[in-house]
Amino acid sequence: MAGPVTEWIGTAARLGLAVVWGWAGMAKIADPAEAAQAVRAYEILPESLVKPVGHGLPFLELALALLLVIGLGVRLVAVVSAVLLLAFIGGIASAWVRGISIDCGCFGGGGAVDSSQTEYLQEILRDTGFLLLAGWLIRWPRTKFSVDGWLAR
């Protein structure tokens, strides 16, 4: 199914995923302490990793967004995106199963909330949709208006 239509769908997937990563990274980068608190709330990582992950994650998300916008290393960026999204889905599912009431902190904020404020199913479904975009780009990384395409010529 490779061809112009596939490339246009891939371009939409690439730019859509770039918006997601850019929005997530920008929302967290302004307040590293809050980002670390969101990571801490999952009660998965040892405390020694909470700050490095909380402070570093927004920079990784912004780097993924930039690479997707310019279309450089699309398949590799999609693989990294898929791994990150699977980790996020796993973290959300883990909090849900363990009965921890948190805001995911996916787009800023995060931390403990009242159990009536949790939206685990919606968050998992949303991230699964983003995972499908990454999967498309893993399978069909060739897109319009990309550095990869320019370099291939």
N, C-alpha and C positions, 0 to 999 in steps of 0.2 A: 504494500500500500504506500510505497514511497512516491512522492511527486509533489507538485505545487500545492495541492490542498493539504497534504501532510505537513509541508513546510509552514503554511499559514497557521494551521492548528498548533504546531510546535511553537511558532512565534508567540501566539496568544498564551500558550502554557508557560513559556519562558518568561514573558513579561508579567503575567499574572503571579507567578511564583516570586519574581523579583519584587513586586509590590508587597507581597506578604512578608518576605524577609526584611525589606526596607522598613515597613511599618513596625514590625516587631522589634527590630534593632533600634530604631529611632525612639520608640516608646520607652525602652529600657536604658538607653545609654546616658540619659540625663540624670538618672538617680541610681548609681551602682549599688547603694545600700539596699534600696528597695528591690532591685533585681536579685541580690543575694538573699534577701528575706524570702522572695518567691521560691528560690531554689531550696532553701532551708525548710520551707513549709511541707515539702514532699516527704521529708524524713527518710530519704533514700541514701544520700551521700554522707560520708563522714564530714564532720565540721571542718576539717582541714581542707576540703575541696569545695565547700560552699562558696566562699568568696571568689576563688579563682574561676569557678564555673559561672557564677552570677555576674562577675565583672567582665569575663571574656566572651560570654555568649552573645551579647549585643554586637561586638566587633565581628564575630564569625558570621552572624546574620547579615550585617551590612556588607561584608565582603562577598557573601553569596549573592546578595541583591545586585551589587555592582557587576560581578562577573556575568550574571544572567542578563542584566540590561545591555551590556556590550556584546554578549554572546560569545564569551571566551571560555573554552573548556566545558561546554554545555553538558556533555554526558557525565563528566567527573563531578561537576557541581550538582547535577541531578542526583547522582549516587550519594554524595555527602548530604544533600537535602533529604533524601529518602531515609538515610540512617538516622538523621536528626529527628525527622518526623516520627519514625518508629519509636525512638527513645521518648519523645514527648507523649505519644499515644500510650506507651507502656507506663510512663510516670502517672499520667492521668488515671489510667485504669487501675494502677496500684493504689493510688489515693482513694479511689472509689471503693475498691474491694476492702481496703483496710478501714473504711469508715472515717477517713480524715476529711474534714470540711474545709476546703481551700478554694481560692480563686486561682486558676491555673497560672496567672502571671504571664501569659503568652504575649500579650500586647501591653505590657506595663502592669503596675500594681502587683497583685499576688499576695499570698499569705492566708491566714485563717479567716474564715467567714462563717456566718450562721449556715447550718445545713440546708436551710430553705433557699440559699443563694447559690448553691452549687449547680453547675450545668455540665456535668461530666459527659453525658451522652452527646450533647450538642458539640462539645469540644472535640470529642473523639471522632464524630462524623465530619466535622469541619477539617480536622487534620487528615482524615482519610481522603477527603477530597483533594487536599494539597498533595498528599502522597500519590494520588492518581496523576496529577500534573507532572510530578517528578518521574513517575513511571513512564509516562508518555515520552518525556525527554530522554530517558535512559534508552528506550526502544528506538526513538526517532529523534536524534539530537540535531539533525540538520534543520536550521530555521532561517527565515529571511532576516536581512539586516543584522548579520552577526559577524564578529571578527573571525570566528571559525570558518564561515563561508568565504570571507574575503581571503583568508590564508590558504584555503583549499584551491583557490584559483591560481 
